Amino acid sequence: MTFKWWKILCIIFLLITFTAGFLIKIPIIGNLHQTARNFFFHIPMWFGQIALLTLSLGYSIAYLRTQNIKYDIFAGEFAKTGIVFGILGLATGSIWAAYTWGEAWSNDPKQIAAAIAVLIYFAYLVLRSSMNDIDKRARISAVYNIFAYFIYIPLIMILPRLVQSLHPGGMEGAKGGGNPALGGSNLDATMEMVFWPAVFGWTLLGIWISNLKIRLGLLANKNLINE
């Protein structure tokens, strides 16, 4: 396996995340206390998912334009890794909620929206596995992927901000009823120095995992590539 420069960066960024993320001194923010360290894991995983699903969208569009089956393979594998990141995001969020809100699942609008978003992409995988005709599967999956992405973005980034929510950025959170926002004056310079390496580290890890799966997919379908 070629050890490219971005893989080295991925390792460095994640080492920073797992060492500095647990060792640096963080400010006491509302009722978060030491659980605020989850800020270096939970939120970057969602950033990584957005990046992976955006790449999946791009390759679905590329497939529809070129009909090259390799782009369908790329789209499918980036989506699969994005789903894994979504599950990890839900898991770390539930752990965080259990300590700060008193229960792992409180039917908060942002929790529900995130769960629906992950289920939409699970349906994408079910759709892919339900068809044996490779070209038909690629076309239908690409179209579904485009619609799924433009449902996913409002679900996790827009709608939760328009309703009452315990999450930072939601209406209730903005009034002080939920977690205080980890941003602005609350996000001190030290936390920011760890947060952004965490975002890039998790994103690069997702790309790395996807690339490994893509290589396997290309080998399994090498007779179909560029036909």
N, C-alpha and C positions, 0 to 999 in steps of 0.2 A: 504494500500500500504506500503510495507516495505521501510523504509527510510534508504537507504544504504549510506555508507560513501562517495561514489562518488557523490551522490546527494547533500550532504552538500558542497562538494568542488565546484560543479557546481554553487551553490548559492553564495558562497564566491567569486569565480572568476568573476561572472557576476556583483556582487556588486562593486568589484574593477574596472571593466570595465566601468560601468555607472557612478561611482563617480569620481575616479581618472582620467578617460578618458576625462571628461569634466572640471576638476578642475586643473590638473597639468599644470605647465608652460612648453610649448613646444617651440623648436627652430623655428625661421623663416627660412623656406626652400623654396627658389625660390619664385614662385607665389602662393604657397599653403596657406600661412598664417594660419588662424585658421581652415581651411578646413582639415588640416593635421590630425585633431582629428578623421576624418573618417577612418584613418589608424587602429584604434582600433575596427572597426566594419566591414568595407567592406572586408578587406583582411582576418581576422579571419573567416568570414562566408564561404569564399572559402576553407580555410583549413578544416573547419568543413564539407563542402560538400565532399571534397576528402576522408575524414575519413569515412563518412557515405556510400559513394558509394563503397569504398573498402570493408567495412563490407558486403554490399549487394553482391558484387562479391564473397566474401568468402562463403557466405551462398548458393549462386547459385551453386558453385562448390561442396559444401557439399551435396546439394540435388542430383546432378547428380551422386555422389558417393554412396549415401545411399537410394535414392528414398523416403526419409522421408519428408512428405508434410510440416512439421513444418518449415523446412529450406527454403522452397519456401515462406512461410508466412514471415519469417524473412527477406529474400532478398527483397520482395516486399515493406515491410514497411520501411526498411532503404533507399531504392531507393526513395520512396515518400517523406520522410523527406529531403533527399538530394536535390530533385527537389525544395522544398520550400526554402532551403538555397541558391540554385542557383538563384532563382527569387529574393530573398532578396539581393544577391550579385550584380545582375544586377541593381536593383533599387538604392542601395546605390552608386554604381559606376556611374550611370547616374546623380544622384544628385551632386556627386563630380565633374563630368565632366562639368556640367552646370556652375559651379562656377570657374573652373580652365581653361577649354578649350573654354568656351563661348557657348556651346550647350550640351544638355544631350546625344545626339547620333550623333557621328561624323563619323560613319562607320570605326572606328579604327579597325584594324585586330583582336586585342584582344577582343574587344566588340563583333565583329561578331562571332569569334570562341567560345566565352562563350555562346552566344545565341544559336548557333548550337548545342553545347554540351547539353544545357538544353532541346532543342527540341528532341534530340536523346533519352533522357530519358523519355520525354513525350510520344514518340512513344512506349517505353517499357510499359508504363501504358495502352496505347490504345491497344497494343497487348494482354496484360493480360485480359483486359475487353472484348475482342472480342471472347473469347473462353469459352464455358460452361463446357467442359470436364476438370476436375480439374487436372488429371495426364498429359494430353496433354498440358494444359496451363503451368504447372510447368516445363515440359521438354523444351518446346520451349522458354519460358521466360528465363530460366536459360542459354540456349545457346545464346540467344540474349543479355542478360546481360553481358556475358563474352566479346562478340564482342564489345558491346557499351562501356564498360570500357576501352578497349584498343584503341578505337577511341577517347574517351573523354580525356585521359591523354595527348596525343600529341596535341590535339586541344587547351587545355588551358595552357600547360606547355612548349611545344616545338615549335610548328609552329609560335606562335606570336613573339618569340625571333629571328626568322629567317627572318622577314620582317620588314619594316619600321613601327614603332608604336609610338604613343604618350605616351604609358604606360612606366613606369620604366622597364628597362631590354630590351626594344625593340631597334632596330637599331637607329631609329630616336631619341628616348628618350635618348639613350647613347650619341648622338651627341649634346644634349642640346636643341632639338626641342620640347620636351614634358615635362612631369613632371620630376623633379629631383628624382632620386631614393631615396626612404625612406629606406636606408640601409647603412651599413658601417659606415662612419663618420657622416652621417646625422641622423642615429638612435642613439640618445644619450641614456645613461644608464637609465634615468628616463622613456623615452618612451618604452624602452625594458622591463622594469619592469611591465608595463601595458599591452604591446602587448602579451606576452606569456600567462599570465592569461586569456586574452581575447580569444586567440586561444583555450585553454583548456576549458574555460567556454562555448563558443559556441558549441564546439564539444560535450561536456558532455550534454548540453541541447538537441542537436539533438538526442543523444542516449537515453536520458530520454523520449523525445516525441515518438521516435520509439518504445521503450519498452512498453509504454502505448498502442500504436496501435497494437503491437504484441500480447499483452495479450487479447485484444478484438478479434483479428483474431484467436487466439488459442481457445478461448471460442466458437466462431462461428463455428469452424471446429473440435471440440473436438472428434467427432465420426470418423474422418478421420486420426487422429494423431496415428502414430505407427501401422497402419494396415498392 
